[in-house]
């Protein structure tokens, strides 16, 4: 999911869908204290791992990425600009001088 905002960046998040997504939603909605439902724990771990992976990949090509800014979506990342410098897809002539 990508959300564009007026402050010059976009928020990016990974959403768990399918059977695990449905089970984790049911687990949250029926939570009454005690241990958290295993589907909620697993979905949270997967979302956290994907957040870290997306941030790492985007930083490797020069994007500015901020994490842990959104209390309502804790694994969302905010992506702002990338300097106008050559990156992996630039022609070799820019790198091999």
LOLOMAR-115370 format. One record per residue: residue number from 1; residue in three letters; x, y, z negated of N, C-alpha, C, CB in turn. Coordinates in Angstrom, 2 decimals, decimal comma, m for minus. Glycine has a CB too. Layout:
BEGIN
VEXFI num residuo n_c1 n_c2 n_c3 ca_c1 ca_c2 ca_c3 c_c1 c_c2 c_c3 cb_c1 cb_c2 cb_c3
VEXFI NUM ALA X Y Z X Y Z X Y Z X Y Z $
...
end
This chain:
BEGIN
VEXFI num residuo n_c1 n_c2 n_c3 ca_c1 ca_c2 ca_c3 c_c1 c_c2 c_c3 cb_c1 cb_c2 cb_c3
VEXFI 1 UNK 0,85 m1,17 0,00 0,00 0,00 0,00 0,89 1,23 0,00 m0,96 0,00 m1,22 $
VEXFI 2 UNK 0,56 2,22 0,83 1,31 3,47 0,91 0,34 4,63 0,73 2,09 3,59 2,26 $
VEXFI 3 UNK 0,67 5,53 m0,19 m0,14 6,72 m0,42 0,71 7,95 m0,19 m0,74 6,71 m1,85 $
VEXFI 4 UNK 0,23 8,85 0,66 0,95 10,07 1,00 0,39 11,22 0,15 0,82 10,39 2,52 $
VEXFI 5 UNK 1,27 11,99 m0,47 0,85 13,10 m1,31 1,49 14,39 m0,83 1,19 12,84 m2,77 $
VEXFI 6 UNK 0,95 15,51 m1,28 1,41 16,83 m0,84 2,76 17,22 m1,40 0,41 17,86 m1,22 $
VEXFI 7 UNK 3,33 16,48 m2,32 4,59 16,89 m2,95 5,82 16,44 m2,16 4,66 16,34 m4,35 $
VEXFI 8 UNK 5,63 15,96 m0,94 6,75 15,64 m0,09 7,22 14,21 m0,14 7,86 16,51 m0,43 $
VEXFI 9 UNK 6,52 13,35 m0,79 6,93 11,95 m0,85 5,75 11,03 m0,63 7,58 11,64 m2,18 $
VEXFI 10 UNK 6,05 9,75 m0,60 4,99 8,75 m0,52 5,17 7,76 m1,66 5,00 8,02 0,87 $
VEXFI 11 UNK 4,08 7,26 m2,18 4,09 6,21 m3,19 3,88 4,89 m2,48 2,99 6,44 m4,29 $
VEXFI 12 UNK 4,72 3,93 m2,79 4,65 2,61 m2,16 4,50 1,57 m3,26 5,92 2,32 m1,27 $
VEXFI 13 UNK 3,60 0,62 m3,04 3,44 m0,45 m4,03 3,12 m1,75 m3,31 2,33 m0,11 m5,05 $
VEXFI 14 UNK 3,39 m2,85 m3,99 3,10 m4,19 m3,49 1,90 m4,70 m4,27 4,34 m5,15 m3,63 $
VEXFI 15 UNK 0,89 m5,17 m3,58 m0,32 m5,65 m4,23 m0,42 m7,17 m4,06 m1,57 m4,95 m3,65 $
VEXFI 16 UNK m0,63 m7,84 m5,17 m0,84 m9,28 m5,13 m2,28 m9,55 m4,70 m0,54 m9,94 m6,52 $
VEXFI 17 UNK m2,45 m10,37 m3,68 m3,79 m10,69 m3,18 m4,01 m12,20 m3,22 m3,99 m10,15 m1,76 $
VEXFI 18 UNK m5,10 m12,63 m2,68 m5,39 m14,06 m2,60 m5,73 m14,65 m3,96 m4,22 m14,80 m1,99 $
VEXFI 19 UNK m5,48 m15,93 m4,09 m5,87 m16,66 m5,30 m5,19 m16,10 m6,55 m5,52 m18,14 m5,16 $
VEXFI 20 UNK m3,89 m15,76 m6,46 m3,20 m15,22 m7,63 m3,76 m13,85 m8,00 m1,70 m15,12 m7,37 $
VEXFI 21 UNK m4,00 m13,01 m7,01 m4,58 m11,69 m7,29 m5,94 m11,80 m7,97 m4,71 m10,90 m6,00 $
VEXFI 22 UNK m6,77 m12,69 m7,46 m8,11 m12,87 m8,04 m8,01 m13,43 m9,45 m8,95 m13,81 m7,16 $
VEXFI 23 UNK m7,14 m14,39 m9,67 m6,98 m14,98 m11,00 m6,44 m13,96 m12,00 m6,05 m16,20 m10,94 $
VEXFI 24 UNK m5,52 m13,11 m11,56 m4,97 m12,12 m12,48 m6,00 m11,05 m12,83 m3,72 m11,47 m11,87 $
VEXFI 25 UNK m6,84 m10,67 m11,88 m7,91 m9,71 m12,17 m8,88 m10,32 m13,18 m8,67 m9,31 m10,88 $
VEXFI 26 UNK m9,26 m11,58 m12,97 m10,15 m12,24 m13,94 m9,48 m12,32 m15,31 m10,53 m13,67 m13,46 $
VEXFI 27 UNK m8,19 m12,60 m15,34 m7,46 m12,68 m16,60 m7,45 m11,37 m17,35 m6,05 m13,13 m16,35 $
VEXFI 28 UNK m7,29 m10,27 m16,63 m7,31 m8,95 m17,27 m8,72 m8,62 m17,75 m6,82 m7,86 m16,28 $
VEXFI 29 UNK m9,71 m8,89 m16,92 m11,10 m8,52 m17,27 m11,65 m9,33 m18,43 m12,00 m8,69 m16,07 $
VEXFI 30 UNK m11,12 m10,52 m18,66 m11,64 m11,36 m19,76 m10,71 m11,36 m20,97 m11,84 m12,78 m19,27 $
VEXFI 31 UNK m9,65 m10,56 m20,93 m8,67 m10,53 m22,02 m9,32 m10,04 m23,31 m7,48 m9,63 m21,66 $
VEXFI 32 UNK m9,14 m10,81 m24,38 m9,72 m10,44 m25,68 m8,67 m10,51 m26,78 m10,90 m11,36 m26,02 $
VEXFI 33 UNK m7,44 m10,29 m26,45 m6,37 m10,38 m27,43 m5,67 m11,72 m27,32 m6,92 m10,19 m28,85 $
VEXFI 34 UNK m4,55 m11,83 m28,00 m3,78 m13,07 m27,93 m2,90 m13,10 m26,71 m4,70 m14,26 m27,93 $
VEXFI 35 UNK m2,43 m14,28 m26,34 m1,53 m14,38 m25,19 m2,23 m13,97 m23,89 m0,99 m15,82 m25,06 $
VEXFI 36 UNK m1,48 m13,34 m23,02 m2,03 m12,93 m21,72 m2,15 m14,16 m20,82 m1,13 m11,84 m21,05 $
VEXFI 37 UNK m3,16 m14,17 m19,97 m3,39 m15,26 m19,03 m2,15 m15,44 m18,15 m4,66 m14,99 m18,15 $
VEXFI 38 UNK m1,73 m16,68 m17,88 m0,53 m16,93 m17,07 m0,58 m16,26 m15,69 m0,34 m18,41 m16,91 $
VEXFI 39 UNK m1,75 m16,14 m15,09 m1,85 m15,49 m13,77 m1,48 m14,01 m13,87 m3,27 m15,64 m13,20 $
VEXFI 40 UNK m1,85 m13,37 m14,96 m1,51 m11,95 m15,16 0,00 m11,80 m15,32 m2,25 m11,37 m16,40 $
VEXFI 41 UNK 0,59 m12,67 m16,08 2,05 m12,63 m16,31 2,78 m12,86 m14,98 2,47 m13,69 m17,37 $
VEXFI 42 UNK 2,37 m13,88 m14,23 3,04 m14,20 m12,97 2,86 m13,07 m11,95 2,49 m15,52 m12,39 $
VEXFI 43 UNK 1,65 m12,53 m11,83 1,40 m11,43 m10,89 2,23 m10,22 m11,26 m0,10 m11,06 m10,86 $
VEXFI 44 UNK 2,34 m9,91 m12,54 3,15 m8,78 m12,99 4,62 m8,98 m12,66 2,98 m8,57 m14,48 $
VEXFI 45 UNK 5,11 m10,19 m12,86 6,51 m10,49 m12,54 6,76 m10,35 m11,04 6,88 m11,91 m13,00 $
VEXFI 46 UNK 5,83 m10,82 m10,22 5,99 m10,72 m8,77 5,94 m9,26 m8,31 4,89 m11,53 m8,05 $
VEXFI 47 UNK 5,03 m8,47 m8,86 4,94 m7,05 m8,50 6,21 m6,30 m8,91 3,71 m6,40 m9,14 $
VEXFI 48 UNK 6,73 m6,61 m10,08 7,95 m5,96 m10,54 9,13 m6,32 m9,63 8,26 m6,36 m12,00 $
VEXFI 49 UNK 9,25 m7,60 m9,28 10,33 m8,05 m8,40 10,23 m7,39 m7,03 10,30 m9,58 m8,25 $
VEXFI 50 UNK 9,04 m7,27 m6,49 8,87 m6,64 m5,18 9,18 m5,15 m5,24 7,45 m6,86 m4,67 $
VEXFI 51 UNK 8,85 m4,51 m6,34 9,17 m3,09 m6,52 10,68 m2,87 m6,49 8,59 m2,56 m7,85 $
VEXFI 52 UNK 11,40 m3,71 m7,22 12,87 m3,62 m7,24 13,43 m3,90 m5,86 13,46 m4,62 m8,28 $
VEXFI 53 UNK 12,91 m4,91 m5,17 13,41 m5,27 m3,83 13,16 m4,13 m2,84 12,73 m6,56 m3,33 $
VEXFI 54 UNK 11,94 m3,57 m2,84 11,65 m2,46 m1,92 12,56 m1,28 m2,19 10,18 m2,04 m2,04 $
VEXFI 55 UNK 12,76 m0,93 m3,46 13,62 0,20 m3,81 15,05 m0,05 m3,36 13,58 0,46 m5,32 $
VEXFI 56 UNK 15,54 m1,25 m3,56 16,92 m1,60 m3,16 17,09 m1,50 m1,65 17,28 m3,01 m3,64 $
VEXFI 57 UNK 16,15 m2,02 m0,90 16,23 m1,99 0,56 16,17 m0,55 1,08 15,09 m2,83 1,18 $
VEXFI 58 UNK 15,24 0,24 0,55 15,11 1,62 1,02 16,33 2,46 0,65 13,85 2,25 0,43 $
VEXFI 59 UNK 16,88 2,25 m0,55 18,10 2,98 m0,93 19,28 2,60 m0,04 18,45 2,70 m2,40 $
VEXFI 60 UNK 19,32 1,35 0,40 20,46 0,91 1,22 20,52 1,62 2,56 20,39 m0,58 1,45 $
VEXFI 61 UNK 19,41 2,18 3,03 19,41 2,95 4,27 19,31 4,45 4,00 18,26 2,50 5,18 $
VEXFI 62 UNK 19,51 4,84 2,74 19,65 6,25 2,43 18,44 6,98 1,89 20,08 6,93 3,59 $
VEXFI 63 UNK 17,32 6,30 1,71 16,15 6,98 1,16 16,34 7,26 m0,33 14,87 6,15 1,39 $
VEXFI 64 UNK 15,73 8,33 m0,78 15,69 8,62 m2,21 14,47 7,92 m2,77 15,65 10,16 m2,49 $
VEXFI 65 UNK 14,68 7,10 m3,78 13,60 6,31 m4,37 13,58 6,54 m5,87 13,75 4,80 m4,04 $
VEXFI 66 UNK 12,41 6,84 m6,39 12,24 6,99 m7,83 11,30 5,90 m8,31 11,68 8,41 m8,20 $
VEXFI 67 UNK 11,61 5,34 m9,47 10,79 4,26 m10,02 10,26 4,65 m11,39 11,60 2,95 m10,11 $
VEXFI 68 UNK 9,23 3,94 m11,84 8,66 4,07 m13,18 8,17 5,47 m13,48 9,68 3,66 m14,21 $
VEXFI 69 UNK 7,50 6,10 m12,49 6,95 7,44 m12,68 5,44 7,45 m12,88 7,31 8,30 m11,52 $
VEXFI 70 UNK 4,77 6,36 m12,53 3,31 6,34 m12,50 2,78 5,37 m13,56 2,80 5,95 m11,09 $
VEXFI 71 UNK 2,26 5,92 m14,65 1,74 5,07 m15,73 0,57 4,20 m15,28 1,31 5,93 m16,90 $
VEXFI 72 UNK m0,18 4,65 m14,28 m1,34 3,88 m13,83 m0,97 2,78 m12,84 m2,35 4,81 m13,20 $
VEXFI 73 UNK 0,20 2,88 m12,27 0,69 1,86 m11,33 2,19 1,72 m11,58 0,39 2,26 m9,82 $
VEXFI 74 UNK 2,55 0,99 m12,65 3,94 1,00 m13,13 4,98 0,47 m12,16 4,02 0,22 m14,37 $
VEXFI 75 UNK 4,59 m0,32 m11,17 5,58 m0,85 m10,24 5,58 m0,13 m8,90 5,33 m2,32 m10,02 $
VEXFI 76 UNK 4,85 0,99 m8,82 4,89 1,82 m7,62 6,22 2,55 m7,57 3,71 2,83 m7,59 $
VEXFI 77 UNK 6,69 2,81 m6,37 7,91 3,60 m6,21 7,58 4,84 m5,39 9,05 2,76 m5,53 $
VEXFI 78 UNK 8,25 5,94 m5,70 8,08 7,17 m4,94 9,27 7,29 m4,00 7,95 8,43 m5,88 $
VEXFI 79 UNK 8,98 7,41 m2,71 10,02 7,51 m1,69 9,97 8,91 m1,11 9,83 6,43 m0,57 $
VEXFI 80 UNK 11,11 9,59 m1,21 11,21 10,91 m0,60 12,19 10,81 0,56 11,66 12,00 m1,64 $
VEXFI 81 UNK 12,70 11,85 1,04 13,46 11,89 2,27 14,72 11,06 2,33 13,80 13,23 2,55 $
VEXFI 82 UNK 15,27 11,05 3,52 16,54 10,41 3,81 17,37 11,44 4,56 16,37 9,08 4,64 $
VEXFI 83 UNK 18,62 11,64 4,15 19,46 12,60 4,87 19,57 12,24 6,34 20,86 12,67 4,24 $
VEXFI 84 UNK 19,71 13,24 7,15 19,83 13,03 8,60 21,25 12,59 8,93 19,46 14,32 9,39 $
VEXFI 85 UNK 21,58 11,38 8,54 22,90 10,81 8,83 22,69 9,50 9,57 23,73 10,60 7,52 $
VEXFI 86 UNK 23,69 9,04 10,30 23,54 7,76 11,01 23,30 6,61 10,03 24,79 7,48 11,85 $
VEXFI 87 UNK 22,53 5,64 10,45 22,30 4,44 9,64 22,47 3,22 10,51 20,89 4,47 8,98 $
VEXFI 88 UNK 22,07 2,07 10,03 22,37 0,80 10,68 21,94 0,72 12,13 21,73 m0,30 9,93 $
VEXFI 89 UNK 20,87 1,43 12,53 20,39 1,30 13,91 21,02 2,33 14,85 18,88 1,44 13,95 $
VEXFI 90 UNK 21,91 3,17 14,32 22,57 4,17 15,16 23,51 3,48 16,15 23,34 5,21 14,29 $
VEXFI 91 UNK 23,71 4,08 17,31 24,64 3,50 18,28 26,04 3,38 17,68 24,68 4,35 19,57 $
VEXFI 92 UNK 26,75 2,34 18,08 28,11 2,13 17,57 29,02 3,32 17,80 28,72 0,90 18,22 $
VEXFI 93 UNK 28,73 4,12 18,83 29,60 5,26 19,13 29,63 6,28 17,98 29,13 5,95 20,42 $
VEXFI 94 UNK 28,60 6,30 17,15 28,58 7,21 16,00 29,47 6,70 14,87 27,14 7,40 15,50 $
VEXFI 95 UNK 29,71 5,40 14,83 30,49 4,80 13,74 31,93 4,51 14,14 29,84 3,53 13,28 $
VEXFI 96 UNK 32,12 4,16 15,38 33,46 3,72 15,85 34,11 4,85 16,63 33,35 2,43 16,73 $
VEXFI 97 UNK 34,79 5,71 15,94 35,44 6,85 16,60 36,92 6,73 16,51 34,99 8,15 16,01 $
end
